Amino acid sequence: MSYLSFDKTLLVNLERSLHKEMLCTNRSGVYNCTTLVDCNTRKYHGQLVMPISELGNDNFVLLSSLDETVIQHGAEFNLGLHRYNGMFLPNGHKYIREFDCTTIAKTTYRVGGVILTKERILVSFEPRVLIRYTLIEGSPATLHFKPFLAFRSVNTLTHQNGAANTNMDDCANGRCNRMYPMFPALYMQFSKKCEYHHDPQWYKDIEYSKEQERGFDYKEDLMVPGYFSFTMKKGESVVFSAGISEINPATLKTLWKKEEDRRIVRNDLASCLKNAASQFYKRVGDKCWLLAGYPWFHTTAREEFFSVAHCTLSIGRPEYWKAIIDDTAVEEVRLFLQNKSVSGGLQGLDEPDVLLWFIRALQQYATHCSLEETAKKYGNLCNDIIRFYRKQSHPRAFLHQNGLLWIDGTEQPATWMNAVEDGRPITPRTGYVVELNALWYNALRFTASLLQVLGKHTVADLMEYQAEIAKDAFVHTFWNGYYLNDFVTHDATNKEVRPNQIWAAALPYSPLDKRQNKAVVDICTKELLTPRGLRTLSPKSGCYRPNYVGGQLERDRNFHNGPVWMFTIGAYAEAYMKVYRRSGLGFLERVLAGLEGEMTHLCVGTLNELYDGNPPYKGHGGISYAPSVAAMIDIMQQIQVIEQQIDTEL
């Protein structure tokens, strides 16, 4: 069995198969996502889900699903699967023999004497899904295709209504429909001539179990306008297309081959991570961003800057670094420095720590090229960012005389722990915050090194002096003799053991000495480390809530108070290797091996946003999260560097 192949034993067991999802993206924000057995369990699932800028910032489900029926010798076999009022119908999963997504998502059905394959692919940079059907074995069979139309935001559900247009207009080898005037038309076409039978019906009370688990509305009605029909013979392939523009059906097979040749063969961990990382790219016109994840995320600055180096440079895609950082982010950062407001495509650029994560990303760029090249391209911009903080220009971060940054996180979140209740932070980290000031010290030292390369020695020396002041204040403020406080205000010190302290030990320029670094790594290992990453809070805390379950409010209260966020494991690995060096290689390899199993556990070929803090560490949140993927690439890269050093010495 290949790395991402699943047999009928798993697939016919809905208790297992409905928890496994597949995801395809087209690098412009369009995606195709459902379970391995083609039963939608989320309102975010669909065969064609896409952004429509005219309708807002949401993604929109146009084609929810496409049900196939095989007719042979007068017997009908419906391959679809939906849940209605707790019951699954029409049980098409029982005909599945294999699902494989080593290259593209491919489902193999056996119906009587017929073996039929269904493969799907998204057209790069175009809102179009292609589904190819091939009759592998059996006598000629008739196939019917029912499109389930939604035409709604991923954040809403639709119900039977009189405003919906149930008519279908002609197009080449198919039909098109525009359910509501504000939407684009959806063109559904085949590479082969077909018959269309118009019989509009609403399929009511389709249920989405994941939304029910999350405490949201979970029932909707979908409109099926009719069905398409044609006969296939053994060895024949037919390609279905759904997109917002008409296409020449004669080109569909050629287009399919072109897109298939672009795909990465995912036969090991490295290729899976490379493919998962590239799925976050979002190019619109001449702009490009890195999406924070799927299925509900947008382009957010903190997640982009945290992930971009590993999701581009580390996987051999420097052209996307240029597109995301040089051609887009640099411009938006410069505009923010001038206007102190956010007007571009990056959300959250004004968060207090984000510009420091941006400098950290540029620092990672330097490890892939050279300090000289980094100084030439970004040195002045880094200096501008430091001056922005020093001049007290940031609207939410204030530099104090002790050299540390102070933020107000009482009224609105100021760090990545940003869950809210009634608009106020659930985890109100405020004052001197540990990872923000570790990033600040690192930014000062790194920017000083860039300025030295540029020959601006006086400014660089002053920055080094400021860094020394910040270093002394950092240790005095955060070090409690055993580990680092999470945040400190004028009248209170928060000593909760949280993973935020790990960045102080992991960053290339650490304000801690060797003994302190080791203490930070050791307490994170002892109280926070799990097979999925670091818990957001020690189990010894009275506020520990490890399971991400319940309704929206309960989940928000738990969000950063126990569950594991996998992206922290990258910083942990960096800090661990700084302390234990080569003797830690075996441990790091075991950590990576343990994480590898997650690539096939939930959304196959990628990694979730977060996991429960207690066994069995069940996955939750976004089904594919850029920082999680970036952290795993980081670990793999660290292992490769150490192994290369050992090989060189041998």
C-alpha positions as CSV (number, residue, x, y, z in Angstrom):
1,M,0.0,0.0,0.0
2,S,1.3,3.5,-0.9
3,Y,1.9,6.2,1.6
4,L,-1.5,7.8,1.1
5,S,-3.7,4.9,0.1
6,F,-6.6,3.5,2.0
7,D,-8.5,0.2,1.4
8,K,-12.1,-0.8,1.7
9,T,-11.7,-2.1,5.3
10,L,-11.3,1.5,6.5
11,L,-13.5,3.2,3.9
12,V,-16.7,1.2,4.5
13,N,-16.4,1.8,8.3
14,L,-18.0,5.3,8.5
15,E,-16.9,5.7,12.2
16,R,-13.4,5.9,10.8
17,S,-13.6,7.1,7.2
18,L,-15.8,10.2,8.0
19,H,-13.0,11.6,10.1
20,K,-10.5,11.5,7.3
21,E,-10.6,14.4,4.8
22,M,-8.9,15.3,1.6
23,L,-8.0,18.7,0.3
24,C,-7.0,20.1,-3.1
25,T,-6.2,23.8,-3.7
26,N,-5.3,25.7,-6.9
27,R,-3.0,28.4,-5.4
28,S,-5.5,31.2,-5.9
29,G,-7.7,30.5,-2.9
30,V,-10.0,27.9,-4.6
31,Y,-10.3,24.5,-2.9
32,N,-12.0,21.1,-3.2
33,C,-12.5,19.4,0.1
34,T,-14.6,16.5,1.5
35,T,-14.2,13.2,3.3
36,L,-12.5,10.2,1.7
37,V,-15.9,8.7,1.0
38,D,-17.3,11.9,-0.5
39,C,-19.7,12.6,2.3
40,N,-19.6,16.3,3.3
41,T,-19.4,16.6,7.1
42,R,-18.7,20.4,7.2
43,K,-20.4,23.4,5.8
44,Y,-17.0,24.2,4.4
45,H,-16.9,21.1,2.3
46,G,-17.6,21.2,-1.4
47,Q,-16.4,20.2,-4.9
48,L,-15.9,23.8,-5.9
49,V,-15.3,26.4,-3.1
50,M,-13.9,29.8,-4.1
51,P,-13.4,33.4,-3.1
52,I,-15.7,35.9,-4.8
53,S,-14.3,39.3,-4.1
54,E,-17.5,41.1,-5.1
55,L,-19.4,39.3,-2.3
56,G,-16.9,39.9,0.5
57,N,-14.0,38.2,2.1
58,D,-15.6,34.8,2.6
59,N,-15.2,31.7,0.4
60,F,-18.3,30.5,-1.3
61,V,-19.6,26.9,-2.0
62,L,-21.0,26.7,-5.5
63,L,-20.9,23.0,-6.2
64,S,-21.4,21.1,-3.0
65,S,-21.3,17.6,-4.4
66,L,-21.8,15.5,-7.5
67,D,-23.6,12.2,-7.0
68,E,-23.0,9.5,-9.6
69,T,-25.3,6.6,-10.4
70,V,-24.1,3.5,-12.3
71,I,-26.9,1.7,-14.3
72,Q,-26.1,-1.7,-15.7
73,H,-28.6,-4.4,-16.8
74,G,-31.4,-2.3,-15.5
75,A,-30.0,-2.2,-11.9
76,E,-29.1,1.2,-10.4
77,F,-26.2,1.7,-8.0
78,N,-26.0,5.2,-6.4
79,L,-22.5,6.1,-5.4
80,G,-23.4,9.2,-3.4
81,L,-23.4,9.5,0.4
82,H,-25.2,12.1,2.6
83,R,-26.6,12.2,6.1
84,Y,-30.3,12.9,6.5
85,N,-31.8,13.1,10.0
86,G,-29.0,10.9,11.4
87,M,-29.2,8.3,8.6
88,F,-26.7,7.9,5.7
89,L,-28.1,7.6,2.3
90,P,-27.7,6.2,-0.4
91,N,-24.7,4.4,1.1
92,G,-22.4,4.7,-1.9
93,H,-19.4,4.1,0.3
94,K,-20.1,0.4,0.3
95,Y,-18.9,0.2,-3.3
96,I,-15.6,1.9,-2.7
97,R,-12.6,-0.4,-2.9
98,E,-9.7,2.1,-2.6
99,F,-8.9,5.7,-2.1
100,D,-5.5,6.9,-3.1
101,C,-4.1,10.5,-3.2
102,T,-0.4,9.8,-3.8
103,T,-0.6,12.1,-6.8
104,I,-4.2,13.2,-7.1
105,A,-7.3,12.1,-5.3
106,K,-8.6,8.8,-6.8
107,T,-11.5,6.7,-5.7
108,T,-12.0,3.2,-7.1
109,Y,-15.6,1.7,-7.1
110,R,-16.6,-1.8,-7.8
111,V,-20.3,-2.2,-8.7
112,G,-21.2,-5.7,-9.7
113,G,-19.0,-6.4,-12.7
114,V,-18.1,-2.7,-13.2
115,I,-14.9,-1.1,-11.9
116,L,-15.0,2.7,-12.1
117,T,-12.4,5.2,-11.0
118,K,-13.1,8.8,-10.0
119,E,-10.2,11.3,-10.0
120,R,-10.4,15.0,-9.2
121,I,-8.1,17.9,-9.7
122,L,-8.2,21.7,-9.6
123,V,-7.0,23.9,-12.4
124,S,-4.1,26.0,-11.3
125,F,-5.0,29.7,-10.7
126,E,-8.5,29.2,-12.2
127,P,-11.8,28.5,-10.4
128,R,-12.4,25.2,-12.1
129,V,-12.6,21.6,-10.8
130,L,-12.1,18.7,-13.1
131,I,-13.3,15.2,-12.3
132,R,-12.3,12.3,-14.5
133,Y,-14.2,9.0,-14.7
134,T,-12.7,5.9,-16.2
135,L,-14.5,2.6,-16.8
136,I,-11.7,0.1,-16.0
137,E,-13.6,-3.1,-16.2
138,G,-17.1,-4.3,-17.2
139,S,-19.6,-4.1,-20.1
140,P,-20.9,-0.7,-21.2
141,A,-22.7,1.1,-18.4
142,T,-24.9,4.2,-18.2
143,L,-24.0,6.9,-15.7
144,H,-26.2,9.6,-14.2
145,F,-24.7,12.7,-12.5
146,K,-26.7,14.9,-10.0
147,P,-25.1,18.2,-9.1
148,F,-25.9,19.5,-5.6
149,L,-25.9,23.3,-5.8
150,A,-25.4,25.6,-2.7
151,F,-24.4,29.1,-3.9
152,R,-23.7,30.3,-0.4
153,S,-20.9,31.5,1.9
154,V,-19.0,28.8,3.8
155,N,-20.1,30.5,7.0
156,T,-23.8,30.1,6.3
157,L,-26.3,27.4,5.3
158,T,-29.0,27.5,2.6
159,H,-32.6,26.4,2.6
160,Q,-35.3,26.0,0.1
161,N,-36.5,29.4,-1.1
162,G,-38.4,31.0,-3.9
163,A,-35.6,33.3,-4.9
164,A,-33.4,30.5,-6.2
165,N,-33.2,30.1,-9.9
166,T,-33.7,26.4,-10.7
167,N,-33.4,26.8,-14.5
168,M,-30.5,25.5,-16.5
169,D,-29.1,27.3,-19.6
170,D,-27.4,25.5,-22.5
171,C,-23.6,25.4,-22.9
172,A,-21.3,23.1,-24.8
173,N,-21.8,19.5,-23.6
174,G,-23.6,20.6,-20.5
175,R,-25.6,23.3,-18.7
176,C,-25.0,26.3,-16.5
177,N,-26.9,27.8,-13.6
178,R,-26.8,31.1,-11.7
179,M,-28.9,30.4,-8.6
180,Y,-28.8,34.1,-7.4
181,P,-28.1,37.3,-9.4
182,M,-25.1,38.3,-7.3
183,F,-23.2,35.1,-8.0
184,P,-21.3,34.1,-11.1
185,A,-22.9,31.4,-13.3
186,L,-21.6,27.8,-12.7
187,Y,-20.8,26.0,-16.0
188,M,-21.1,22.2,-15.7
189,Q,-19.7,20.4,-18.8
190,F,-18.4,17.1,-20.0
191,S,-15.7,16.1,-22.5
192,K,-18.3,13.8,-24.0
193,K,-21.8,14.7,-25.3
194,C,-24.5,14.0,-22.8
195,E,-28.2,14.2,-22.2
196,Y,-29.6,16.5,-19.6
197,H,-32.9,15.7,-17.8
198,H,-34.4,18.7,-16.0
199,D,-36.1,17.9,-12.7
200,P,-35.4,20.5,-10.1
201,Q,-35.7,19.3,-6.5
202,W,-34.6,20.5,-3.1
203,Y,-32.8,17.8,-1.1
204,K,-33.8,18.8,2.4
205,D,-32.2,18.4,5.9
206,I,-28.7,17.3,4.8
207,E,-26.6,17.2,8.0
208,Y,-23.0,18.2,8.7
209,S,-21.8,16.2,11.7
210,K,-18.7,18.4,12.3
211,E,-20.9,21.5,12.6
212,Q,-23.2,19.7,15.0
213,E,-20.1,18.8,17.1
214,R,-19.0,22.4,17.1
215,G,-22.4,23.6,18.3
216,F,-23.4,25.3,15.1
217,D,-26.5,25.0,12.8
218,Y,-25.9,21.8,10.9
219,K,-28.8,21.2,8.5
220,E,-29.3,22.6,5.1
221,D,-31.2,22.1,1.8
222,L,-29.4,21.8,-1.5
223,M,-30.9,22.3,-4.9
224,V,-30.5,19.5,-7.5
225,P,-31.7,20.9,-10.9
226,G,-31.7,17.6,-12.7
227,Y,-29.2,15.1,-13.9
228,F,-26.7,14.4,-16.8
229,S,-26.5,11.1,-18.5
230,F,-24.3,9.2,-21.0
231,T,-23.0,5.7,-21.6
232,M,-19.4,4.6,-21.1
233,K,-17.6,1.6,-22.4
234,K,-14.6,-0.3,-21.0
235,G,-11.4,1.7,-21.2
236,E,-13.1,5.0,-21.8
237,S,-12.4,8.2,-19.8
238,V,-14.7,11.2,-19.5
239,V,-13.8,14.5,-17.8
240,F,-16.3,16.7,-16.0
241,S,-15.7,20.4,-15.5
242,A,-17.3,22.8,-13.2
243,G,-16.2,26.5,-13.4
244,I,-17.4,30.0,-13.6
245,S,-16.6,30.3,-17.3
246,E,-17.5,28.2,-20.3
247,I,-14.7,26.0,-21.6
248,N,-14.3,24.1,-24.9
249,P,-15.1,20.5,-24.0
250,A,-12.5,19.3,-26.6
251,T,-9.7,20.8,-24.4
252,L,-10.7,19.1,-21.2
253,K,-8.6,15.9,-21.5
254,T,-5.5,18.0,-22.6
255,L,-6.1,20.3,-19.6
256,W,-6.4,17.3,-17.3
257,K,-3.0,15.9,-18.5
258,K,-1.4,19.3,-18.1
259,E,-2.6,19.7,-14.5
260,E,-1.7,16.1,-13.7
261,D,1.9,16.6,-14.8
262,R,2.2,19.6,-12.4
263,R,1.4,17.5,-9.3
264,I,3.9,16.3,-6.7
265,V,4.1,12.6,-6.1
266,R,3.6,12.2,-2.4
267,N,5.3,8.9,-1.5
268,D,7.2,10.0,1.6
269,L,7.1,12.6,4.4
270,A,9.2,15.2,2.5
271,S,7.0,15.2,-0.6
272,C,3.8,15.4,1.5
273,L,5.1,18.4,3.4
274,K,6.2,20.1,0.1
275,N,2.8,19.6,-1.3
276,A,1.0,20.7,1.9
277,A,3.1,23.9,2.0
278,S,2.4,24.8,-1.6
279,Q,-1.3,24.5,-1.1
280,F,-1.2,27.6,1.1
281,Y,-0.1,29.9,-1.8
282,K,-2.7,32.4,-2.9
283,R,-2.0,34.5,-6.0
284,V,-4.5,37.1,-7.1
285,G,-3.4,39.3,-10.0
286,D,0.1,40.5,-9.4
287,K,-0.2,39.9,-5.6
288,C,0.6,36.7,-3.7
289,W,0.1,35.7,-0.1
290,L,0.4,32.7,2.1
291,L,-2.9,31.6,3.5
292,A,-3.0,30.7,7.2
293,G,-4.8,27.5,6.4
294,Y,-8.0,25.7,5.4
295,P,-10.9,25.7,5.3
296,W,-11.9,29.0,7.0
297,F,-8.7,31.0,7.2
298,H,-7.6,34.2,5.4
299,T,-4.3,35.8,4.8
300,T,-3.1,36.8,8.3
301,A,0.2,38.5,8.8
302,R,1.4,36.6,11.9
303,E,0.8,33.2,10.4
304,E,2.3,34.2,7.0
305,F,5.5,35.6,8.5
306,F,5.9,32.6,10.9
307,S,5.5,30.1,8.0
308,V,6.7,31.7,4.8
309,A,10.4,30.8,4.9
310,H,9.8,27.1,5.5
311,C,6.8,27.0,3.1
312,T,8.9,28.5,0.3
313,L,12.7,28.5,0.7
314,S,12.9,25.3,2.6
315,I,11.0,23.3,0.0
316,G,12.9,24.8,-3.0
317,R,10.3,27.4,-4.1
318,P,12.3,30.7,-3.9
319,E,10.0,32.2,-6.6
320,Y,7.1,32.1,-4.1
321,W,9.2,33.8,-1.4
322,K,9.8,36.6,-3.9
323,A,6.1,36.8,-4.8
324,I,4.9,36.7,-1.2
325,I,7.5,38.8,0.5
326,D,9.3,41.0,-2.1
327,D,6.3,41.7,-4.3
328,T,3.6,41.9,-1.7
329,A,4.5,41.9,2.0
330,V,7.4,44.4,1.8
331,E,5.0,46.9,0.1
332,E,2.3,46.4,2.8
333,V,4.8,46.7,5.6
334,R,6.2,50.0,4.2
335,L,2.6,51.4,3.9
336,F,1.9,50.4,7.5
337,L,5.0,52.1,8.8
338,Q,3.9,55.3,7.0
339,N,0.2,55.2,7.8
340,K,0.0,53.1,11.0
341,S,-3.1,51.5,9.5
342,V,-3.8,48.3,7.5
343,S,-5.2,48.6,4.0
344,G,-3.7,45.7,2.1
345,G,-4.5,42.0,1.9
346,L,-2.6,41.1,5.1
347,Q,-5.0,41.0,8.1
348,G,-3.5,41.8,11.5
349,L,-0.4,43.6,10.3
350,D,-0.9,46.1,13.2
351,E,-0.7,43.4,15.9
352,P,2.2,44.3,18.3
353,D,4.4,41.3,17.6
354,V,3.8,40.9,13.8
355,L,6.6,43.2,12.5
356,L,9.0,41.3,14.8
357,W,7.9,38.0,13.2
358,F,8.5,39.7,9.9
359,I,12.1,40.4,10.8
360,R,12.4,36.8,12.0
361,A,11.3,35.6,8.6
362,L,14.0,37.8,7.0
363,Q,16.5,36.3,9.4
364,Q,15.5,32.8,8.1
365,Y,16.0,34.1,4.6
366,A,19.6,34.9,5.5
367,T,20.2,31.3,6.4
368,H,19.2,30.3,2.9
369,C,21.3,32.8,1.1
370,S,23.7,35.1,2.9
371,L,23.8,37.9,5.4
372,E,25.2,40.2,2.7
373,E,22.3,39.6,0.3
374,T,19.8,40.0,3.1
375,A,21.4,43.3,4.2
376,K,21.3,44.6,0.7
377,K,17.6,43.7,0.2
378,Y,16.1,44.2,3.6
379,G,18.6,45.9,5.9
380,N,17.1,49.4,5.6
381,L,13.6,48.1,6.0
382,C,14.5,46.2,9.2
383,N,16.1,49.5,10.5
384,D,12.9,51.3,9.7
385,I,10.9,48.8,11.7
386,I,13.2,49.2,14.7
387,R,12.9,53.0,14.5
388,F,9.1,52.6,14.2
389,Y,9.1,50.9,17.6
390,R,11.7,53.2,19.1
391,K,9.8,56.3,18.2
392,Q,6.7,54.9,19.9
393,S,4.9,55.0,16.5
394,H,3.3,51.6,16.9
395,P,-0.3,52.1,18.0
396,R,-0.2,49.2,20.5
397,A,3.4,48.7,21.5
398,F,5.4,51.0,23.7
399,L,9.2,51.0,24.3
400,H,10.1,51.6,27.9
401,Q,13.3,53.0,29.3
402,N,14.4,49.6,30.4
403,G,14.6,48.6,26.7
404,L,11.6,46.3,26.8
405,L,8.3,46.5,24.8
406,W,5.1,47.0,26.7
407,I,1.7,46.1,25.2
408,D,-1.8,46.5,26.5
409,G,-3.6,43.1,26.1
410,T,-6.5,43.7,28.5
411,E,-9.0,45.1,26.1
412,Q,-8.1,43.3,23.0
413,P,-5.7,40.4,22.3
414,A,-2.1,41.4,21.6
415,T,-0.4,38.0,20.9
416,W,-1.2,34.8,19.1
417,M,-3.2,33.7,22.1
418,N,-6.1,35.7,20.8
419,A,-9.4,34.0,21.8
420,V,-12.1,36.4,23.0
421,E,-15.3,36.3,25.0
422,D,-17.6,39.3,24.6
423,G,-14.9,41.1,22.7
424,R,-12.3,40.8,25.5
425,P,-9.3,38.4,25.7
426,I,-9.9,35.1,27.4
427,T,-6.1,34.9,28.0
428,P,-5.3,38.6,28.7
429,R,-1.5,38.6,28.2
430,T,-0.5,42.2,28.8
431,G,2.5,44.3,30.0
432,Y,5.9,42.8,29.3
433,V,5.1,39.6,27.3
434,V,7.9,37.0,27.1
435,E,8.0,35.9,23.4
436,L,7.4,39.5,22.1
437,N,10.4,40.8,24.0
438,A,12.5,37.8,23.0
439,L,11.6,38.6,19.4
440,W,12.5,42.3,20.1
441,Y,15.9,41.4,21.4
442,N,16.5,39.1,18.5
443,A,15.4,41.8,16.0
444,L,17.8,44.3,17.5
445,R,20.8,42.0,17.3
446,F,19.9,40.8,13.8
447,T,19.2,44.3,12.4
448,A,22.5,45.5,13.9
449,S,24.3,42.7,12.0
450,L,22.7,43.8,8.8
451,L,23.6,47.5,9.3
452,Q,27.2,46.5,10.0
453,V,27.3,44.8,6.6
454,L,25.9,48.0,5.0
455,G,28.7,50.0,6.6
456,K,26.4,51.9,9.0
457,H,28.6,51.1,12.0
458,T,27.5,53.9,14.3
459,V,23.8,53.1,14.0
460,A,24.6,49.4,14.4
461,D,26.7,50.0,17.5
462,L,23.9,52.0,19.1
463,M,21.5,49.2,18.3
464,E,23.8,46.6,19.9
465,Y,24.0,48.8,23.0
466,Q,20.2,49.0,23.1
467,A,20.1,45.2,22.7
468,E,22.4,44.8,25.8
469,I,20.1,47.0,27.8
470,A,17.1,44.9,26.7
471,K,18.9,41.7,27.5
472,D,19.6,42.7,31.1
473,A,16.0,43.9,31.5
474,F,14.6,40.7,29.9
475,V,16.5,38.4,32.4
476,H,15.6,40.7,35.3
477,T,11.9,40.8,34.3
478,F,11.2,37.2,33.2
479,W,13.7,34.9,34.8
480,N,12.2,33.6,38.1
481,G,15.1,31.3,38.9
482,Y,13.6,28.2,37.3
483,Y,12.0,29.2,34.0
484,L,10.5,32.3,32.3
485,N,7.4,34.2,33.5
486,D,4.7,34.4,30.7
487,F,4.1,38.1,31.2
488,V,4.7,40.8,33.8
489,T,2.8,44.0,34.6
490,H,3.6,46.8,37.1
491,D,1.8,45.0,39.9
492,A,1.6,41.3,38.9
493,T,3.7,38.5,37.5
494,N,2.1,35.6,35.6
495,K,4.2,32.5,36.4
496,E,2.0,30.0,34.4
497,V,4.2,27.5,32.5
498,R,3.3,28.2,28.9
499,P,5.1,27.5,25.6
500,N,5.7,31.1,24.8
501,Q,9.0,31.1,26.7
502,I,10.5,28.5,24.3
503,W,11.1,31.3,21.7
504,A,13.5,33.0,24.1
505,A,15.7,29.8,24.0
506,A,15.1,29.0,20.3
507,L,15.8,32.3,18.5
508,P,19.3,32.7,17.1
509,Y,20.0,35.6,19.4
510,S,18.8,34.6,22.8
511,P,18.8,36.9,25.9
512,L,19.4,33.8,28.1
513,D,22.7,32.1,29.1
514,K,23.3,28.4,28.6
515,R,22.0,27.4,32.0
516,Q,18.8,29.4,31.5
517,N,18.2,28.0,28.0
518,K,18.5,24.5,29.4
519,A,16.1,25.2,32.2
520,V,13.5,26.5,29.7
521,V,13.9,23.5,27.5
522,D,13.7,21.1,30.4
523,I,10.5,22.6,31.9
524,C,8.8,22.6,28.5
525,T,9.8,19.0,28.1
526,K,8.6,18.0,31.6
527,E,5.3,19.9,31.7
528,L,4.3,20.8,28.1
529,L,5.7,18.3,25.6
530,T,3.3,15.8,24.0
531,P,3.6,13.7,20.9
532,R,1.9,16.5,18.9
533,G,3.8,19.5,20.3
534,L,3.7,21.7,23.3
535,R,0.6,22.2,25.4
536,T,-0.5,25.8,25.8
537,L,-0.6,25.5,29.5
538,S,0.9,23.1,32.1
539,P,-1.4,20.4,33.5
540,K,-0.3,21.6,36.9
541,S,-2.3,24.8,36.5
542,G,-5.7,25.1,37.9
543,C,-6.8,26.7,34.6
544,Y,-5.8,23.7,32.6
545,R,-8.5,22.7,30.1
546,P,-6.9,20.2,27.7
547,N,-9.8,19.2,25.4
548,Y,-11.0,21.4,22.5
549,V,-14.7,20.4,22.8
550,G,-18.1,21.8,23.3
551,G,-19.9,24.9,21.9
552,Q,-18.1,28.0,20.5
553,L,-17.7,29.7,23.9
554,E,-16.4,26.6,25.7
555,R,-13.9,25.9,22.9
556,D,-12.8,29.5,23.0
557,R,-12.2,29.3,26.7
558,N,-10.1,26.1,26.2
559,F,-8.3,27.3,23.1
560,H,-5.1,28.5,24.7
561,N,-5.4,26.9,28.1
562,G,-4.3,23.3,27.5
563,P,-4.7,22.1,23.9
564,V,-1.6,21.5,21.9
565,W,-0.7,23.9,19.0
566,M,1.7,21.9,16.8
567,F,3.5,24.9,15.4
568,T,5.3,25.3,18.8
569,I,7.2,22.1,18.2
570,G,9.5,23.8,15.6
571,A,10.8,26.3,18.2
572,Y,11.0,23.6,20.8
573,A,13.2,21.5,18.4
574,E,15.5,24.5,17.7
575,A,15.9,25.2,21.4
576,Y,16.5,21.5,22.2
577,M,19.3,21.2,19.6
578,K,20.9,24.4,20.9
579,V,21.1,22.9,24.3
580,Y,21.8,19.2,23.6
581,R,23.5,19.6,20.1
582,R,24.2,16.3,18.3
583,S,23.3,14.2,21.3
584,G,19.7,15.3,20.7
585,L,19.6,14.0,17.1
586,G,18.0,10.7,18.0
587,F,15.4,12.4,20.2
588,L,14.5,14.8,17.3
589,E,14.2,11.9,14.9
590,R,11.7,10.2,17.3
591,V,9.7,13.5,17.5
592,L,9.5,13.7,13.7
593,A,8.5,10.0,13.4
594,G,5.7,10.5,15.9
595,L,4.4,13.5,14.1
596,E,4.5,11.8,10.7
597,G,1.5,9.6,11.6
598,E,-0.7,12.7,11.7
599,M,-0.1,13.1,7.9
600,T,-2.5,10.2,7.3
601,H,-4.8,10.5,10.4
602,L,-7.2,13.4,9.7
603,C,-6.8,15.5,6.6
604,V,-4.5,13.3,4.7
605,G,-1.2,14.7,3.6
606,T,-1.2,17.7,5.8
607,L,-1.5,18.8,9.5
608,N,-4.2,20.2,11.8
609,E,-4.2,23.5,13.7
610,L,-4.3,22.0,17.2
611,Y,-4.8,18.9,19.3
612,D,-6.1,17.9,22.7
613,G,-3.6,18.3,25.5
614,N,-4.3,14.8,26.9
615,P,-4.3,11.3,25.2
616,P,-5.3,10.4,22.6
617,Y,-4.4,13.9,21.4
618,K,-7.3,14.2,19.0
619,G,-6.9,16.8,16.3
620,H,-9.2,19.9,16.0
621,G,-9.4,23.3,14.4
622,G,-8.4,24.0,10.8
623,I,-7.8,20.8,8.9
624,S,-4.6,22.2,7.3
625,Y,-2.6,24.9,9.1
626,A,0.4,26.6,7.6
627,P,2.3,27.1,10.9
628,S,2.0,23.4,11.7
629,V,3.3,22.4,8.3
630,A,6.1,25.0,8.6
631,A,7.2,23.7,12.0
632,M,7.4,20.1,10.8
633,I,9.5,21.2,7.8
634,D,11.7,23.1,10.3
635,I,12.3,19.9,12.3
636,M,13.1,17.9,9.1
637,Q,15.5,20.6,8.0
638,Q,17.3,20.7,11.3
639,I,17.8,16.9,11.2
640,Q,19.2,17.1,7.6
641,V,21.6,19.8,8.6
642,I,23.0,17.8,11.5
643,E,23.2,14.7,9.4
644,Q,25.1,16.5,6.7
645,Q,27.6,17.9,9.3
646,I,28.2,14.4,10.6
647,D,28.7,13.0,7.1
648,T,31.1,15.8,6.3
649,E,33.2,15.0,9.3
650,L,33.2,11.3,8.6
